Structure formats: structure tokens, C-alpha cells
Amino acid sequence: MTERERLHRLEEDGRRLVSEEFLKGEAEIPDDLLDEHVEPMPGGVTGNLQTLDEKVATVVAEYPESATVTAMDGALAEDVHRCLDISRRAAGDPGLWHWIAVDRYPEFVRHRWEYRSEAAMREKFLGAGSDLYSNAIHRLWWIAELTSNGDDYTLTEKVFDNQTIVNKVFDRWFARYQPAVVAMCDELADEKSEVIEEVTRQFNHALTNVQLEGLSEEDARDLTRRIIADVE
């Protein structure tokens, strides 16, 4: 049985260690310096990091930088979610994801996300919190968390087969409300990009007159279907 390891978090002061040279992969942060700003996650939170190390290394080796990015994400999301078997409360701590991206898997973040600007790359290392689409590892865990059903990751796989769904559903403010996410992702899985874009826009607008938390999954599914019918 693989031993579980204690998960850590990067303290806020540790963010200043992340230079542009680090973001580009031209420099690394010395371990002793980084360790000064890393602390264990409260509550004894653990993860199967040995297995996740192997999965990340395999994805980096098997997918060239020119590969379809959703394929790379889809190859890793389930493993991130299974290996980091944490509560949503723990997942809400940005420091956890900063530590994972900066200390544990910087090579994956750089491999997955082409450097375009310091601000954009810094978001992939040091984003998180309420923005599901920011941190490179955080986003994989949350998408899998919101689209899986126990050990069934069928919908998660469908989501990562369609980059437009990833972009247009999980970059919306309603993205943390699971009934709406499941309904929309399932109904939009086979739609064209332009339909997905318009449906998510109209769904988002409809929520100005509807209380999101009052929607059941079936309510959200019916609303999505009606909007699809209007769009098509």
C-alpha cells in the first residue's frame, strides 16, 4: 500500500520567491529558501503524492508541448482528484495549490502552459481561491470534483474532450454550484463551440432573475435545454 504524505501550503510571504526567471524555467528556488515559507496543512491533510508524482511525470513525458492541451488535462485530472483526496474546505486554501504548483510540479505547469506573459504564468502558479480557472493544478482538481460521481469520472472525461466547455462553464461565477455544472456539462457535451458559448452566456444572464442555490440539477437541465433549443 502506498504511503500517504502530509500536504503542505506555501505561506503568503513565499510568493515573493516566484520570479519571472522561475516562471520561465530559467531558475529554480533553492530548497532551503523555499522550506522557510512552507508549512503543513492544518488538520493533518494527506495525499498519495508518490502515485501523483508518477502520473505527472508520465503526462509530461508522453504529451509534447504542442499536444492538445485538453488531452493533457484530461489525462491528469482524475489522478489529481483521486490522489489528493481532500475536502472542499481544504481545497479552498490557496496556499495548498501554490505549494503544489511551485514546489511539487513546476515542470508540469511550465510544460502545460506556454509562457506568454509574466502575469499569465504567475496566475497558473499562484492563482486559486474563488477562481476555478486560475491555478494549473487547482483547476484540474475542482473540475474533477464537480463532475465526478463517486468513482465514476465519465462526465469529467467528456468535459476535457471539449475545450470550449472547460473555458465557458468553469470560468463563470456559477461554476462551483455542482447541480448547474453537471447539468450544463452533460447537456452541452456534444454541442458545437458556438452553441456552447451562447448557451453559457444566456444561462449566466438568466441567473440574474433566478436564485442559483434554488436550482435543482433537473431545473438547471431544463433551463439549459430550453436555451439550447432557442439558440439552435
C-alpha positions as CSV (number, residue, x, y, z in Angstrom):
1,M,0.0,0.0,0.0
2,T,1.4,3.4,-1.0
3,E,2.2,5.6,2.0
4,R,0.3,8.9,2.2
5,E,2.3,12.0,2.7
6,R,1.4,15.2,4.6
7,L,0.3,18.0,2.3
8,H,1.7,21.5,2.8
9,R,0.9,25.1,1.9
10,L,3.1,27.9,0.7
11,E,2.8,30.9,3.0
12,E,1.8,34.2,1.5
13,D,5.3,35.7,2.0
14,G,6.7,32.8,0.0
15,R,5.0,34.1,-3.1
16,R,7.8,36.7,-3.4
17,L,10.3,34.0,-4.2
18,V,8.5,33.3,-7.5
19,S,10.5,35.3,-10.0
20,E,9.9,35.7,-13.7
21,E,13.0,33.5,-14.3
22,F,11.4,30.8,-12.2
23,L,8.2,31.1,-14.2
24,K,10.1,30.7,-17.5
25,G,12.1,27.7,-16.1
26,E,15.3,29.6,-16.2
27,A,15.9,29.4,-12.5
28,E,14.8,27.3,-9.5
29,I,14.1,28.3,-5.9
30,P,16.7,26.8,-3.5
31,D,15.1,24.2,-1.3
32,D,16.3,25.7,1.9
33,L,14.9,29.1,1.0
34,L,11.6,27.6,-0.1
35,D,11.3,25.5,3.0
36,E,11.4,28.6,5.2
37,H,8.0,29.6,3.7
38,V,6.3,26.1,3.6
39,E,4.2,24.8,6.5
40,P,2.0,21.7,6.9
41,M,-1.7,22.0,6.0
42,P,-3.8,22.1,9.2
43,G,-5.7,19.1,10.2
44,G,-3.2,16.6,9.1
45,V,-4.3,16.6,5.5
46,T,-2.5,13.9,3.4
47,G,-2.3,12.8,-0.2
48,N,-0.9,9.9,-2.3
49,L,1.9,12.0,-3.7
50,Q,4.1,9.1,-4.8
51,T,1.5,8.0,-7.2
52,L,0.7,11.5,-8.3
53,D,4.5,12.2,-8.9
54,E,4.5,9.2,-11.3
55,K,1.3,10.3,-13.1
56,V,2.6,13.8,-13.6
57,A,6.0,12.6,-14.9
58,T,4.2,10.2,-17.3
59,V,2.0,13.0,-18.7
60,V,4.9,15.4,-19.2
61,A,6.9,12.6,-21.0
62,E,4.0,11.4,-23.2
63,Y,2.5,14.7,-24.2
64,P,4.7,17.1,-26.1
65,E,4.2,20.8,-25.5
66,S,2.4,21.0,-28.9
67,A,-0.1,18.4,-27.8
68,T,-3.8,19.2,-27.5
69,V,-3.9,20.8,-24.1
70,T,-7.3,19.4,-23.1
71,A,-5.9,15.9,-23.7
72,M,-3.1,16.7,-21.3
73,D,-5.5,18.0,-18.7
74,G,-7.9,15.0,-19.2
75,A,-5.0,12.6,-18.7
76,L,-4.2,14.0,-15.3
77,A,-7.4,15.4,-13.8
78,E,-8.8,12.1,-12.4
79,D,-5.4,11.2,-10.9
80,V,-5.1,14.7,-9.2
81,H,-8.6,14.2,-7.7
82,R,-8.0,10.7,-6.5
83,C,-4.5,11.3,-5.1
84,L,-5.5,14.5,-3.4
85,D,-8.5,13.1,-1.5
86,I,-9.2,16.3,0.3
87,S,-12.3,18.1,1.5
88,R,-13.6,21.2,-0.4
89,R,-12.7,23.2,2.7
90,A,-9.0,22.2,2.4
91,A,-9.2,22.7,-1.4
92,G,-10.3,26.3,-0.7
93,D,-6.9,27.1,0.8
94,P,-4.8,28.9,-2.0
95,G,-1.6,28.1,-0.2
96,L,-2.1,24.4,-0.8
97,W,-2.2,24.9,-4.6
98,H,0.6,27.4,-4.5
99,W,2.8,24.8,-2.8
100,I,1.8,22.0,-5.2
101,A,2.5,24.2,-8.3
102,V,5.6,25.9,-7.1
103,D,7.3,23.2,-5.0
104,R,6.0,19.9,-6.3
105,Y,5.1,20.2,-10.0
106,P,6.6,23.3,-11.6
107,E,7.7,21.3,-14.6
108,F,4.1,20.3,-15.4
109,V,2.9,23.9,-15.1
110,R,5.5,25.2,-17.5
111,H,5.0,22.2,-19.8
112,R,1.2,22.7,-19.9
113,W,1.0,26.4,-20.1
114,E,3.0,28.2,-22.8
115,Y,4.7,31.3,-21.4
116,R,3.0,34.4,-22.8
117,S,3.4,37.0,-20.1
118,E,4.6,37.1,-16.5
119,A,1.1,37.9,-15.3
120,A,-0.5,35.0,-17.1
121,M,2.1,32.5,-16.0
122,R,2.1,33.8,-12.4
123,E,-1.7,33.1,-12.3
124,K,-1.0,29.4,-13.2
125,F,1.4,29.1,-10.3
126,L,-0.1,31.5,-7.7
127,G,-3.8,31.7,-8.7
128,A,-6.5,29.7,-6.8
129,G,-9.1,30.8,-4.2
130,S,-12.5,31.5,-5.8
131,D,-11.3,31.5,-9.4
132,L,-11.5,27.8,-10.5
133,Y,-9.8,28.5,-13.8
134,S,-6.5,30.0,-12.4
135,N,-4.0,27.7,-10.8
136,A,-2.9,24.9,-13.1
137,I,-3.4,22.0,-10.6
138,H,-6.3,23.6,-8.6
139,R,-8.5,23.8,-11.8
140,L,-8.0,20.1,-12.5
141,W,-9.0,19.0,-9.0
142,W,-12.1,21.2,-8.9
143,I,-13.3,20.2,-12.4
144,A,-13.0,16.6,-11.4
145,E,-14.6,17.3,-8.0
146,L,-17.6,18.9,-9.6
147,T,-18.1,16.5,-12.5
148,S,-17.3,13.1,-10.9
149,N,-19.9,10.8,-9.2
150,G,-18.0,8.7,-6.6
151,D,-15.6,6.6,-8.7
152,D,-17.3,7.5,-12.0
153,Y,-15.4,10.1,-13.9
154,T,-17.3,9.7,-17.2
155,L,-18.5,13.3,-17.2
156,T,-15.1,14.6,-16.3
157,E,-13.7,12.8,-19.4
158,K,-16.4,14.4,-21.5
159,V,-15.6,17.8,-20.2
160,F,-12.0,17.6,-21.1
161,D,-12.8,16.3,-24.5
162,N,-14.2,19.8,-25.2
163,Q,-12.0,22.8,-24.5
164,T,-14.9,25.2,-25.1
165,I,-16.9,23.6,-22.2
166,V,-13.8,24.0,-19.9
167,N,-13.4,27.6,-20.9
168,K,-17.1,28.7,-20.9
169,V,-18.5,26.7,-18.0
170,F,-15.7,26.8,-15.4
171,D,-14.8,30.4,-16.0
172,R,-18.3,31.5,-14.9
173,W,-19.3,32.6,-11.4
174,F,-21.8,29.7,-11.1
175,A,-19.0,27.1,-11.7
176,R,-18.8,26.0,-8.0
177,Y,-22.5,25.0,-7.9
178,Q,-22.4,21.4,-8.7
179,P,-26.0,20.8,-9.9
180,A,-25.7,23.5,-12.5
181,V,-22.3,22.3,-13.6
182,V,-23.4,18.7,-14.0
183,A,-26.5,19.7,-15.9
184,M,-24.8,22.1,-18.3
185,C,-21.7,19.9,-19.0
186,D,-23.9,16.9,-19.7
187,E,-26.3,18.7,-22.0
188,L,-23.6,20.6,-23.8
189,A,-21.1,17.7,-24.3
190,D,-22.0,17.1,-27.9
191,E,-22.7,20.7,-29.0
192,K,-20.7,22.9,-31.2
193,S,-18.4,25.6,-29.8
194,E,-20.6,28.5,-30.9
195,V,-23.6,26.9,-29.3
196,I,-21.8,26.3,-26.0
197,E,-20.6,29.8,-25.9
198,E,-24.0,31.3,-26.4
199,V,-25.8,28.9,-24.1
200,T,-23.4,29.5,-21.2
201,R,-23.8,33.3,-21.8
202,Q,-27.6,33.1,-21.7
203,F,-27.6,30.7,-18.8
204,N,-25.4,33.1,-16.8
205,H,-27.7,36.0,-17.7
206,A,-30.8,34.0,-16.7
207,L,-29.3,33.7,-13.2
208,T,-29.9,37.4,-12.7
209,N,-33.5,36.5,-12.2
210,V,-33.2,33.1,-10.6
211,Q,-31.5,32.1,-7.3
212,L,-28.7,29.8,-8.3
213,E,-28.9,27.8,-5.0
214,G,-32.6,27.2,-5.5
215,L,-32.0,25.3,-8.8
216,S,-32.0,21.5,-8.6
217,E,-30.0,19.6,-11.2
218,E,-33.2,18.9,-13.1
219,D,-34.2,22.6,-13.0
220,A,-30.7,23.5,-14.4
221,R,-31.0,20.8,-17.0
222,D,-34.5,22.0,-18.2
223,L,-33.2,25.6,-18.4
224,T,-30.2,24.5,-20.4
225,R,-32.3,22.5,-22.8
226,R,-34.6,25.5,-23.3
227,I,-31.7,27.8,-24.1
228,I,-30.1,25.2,-26.4
229,A,-33.4,24.9,-28.3
230,D,-33.6,28.7,-28.7
231,V,-30.0,29.0,-29.8
232,E,-30.3,26.3,-32.4
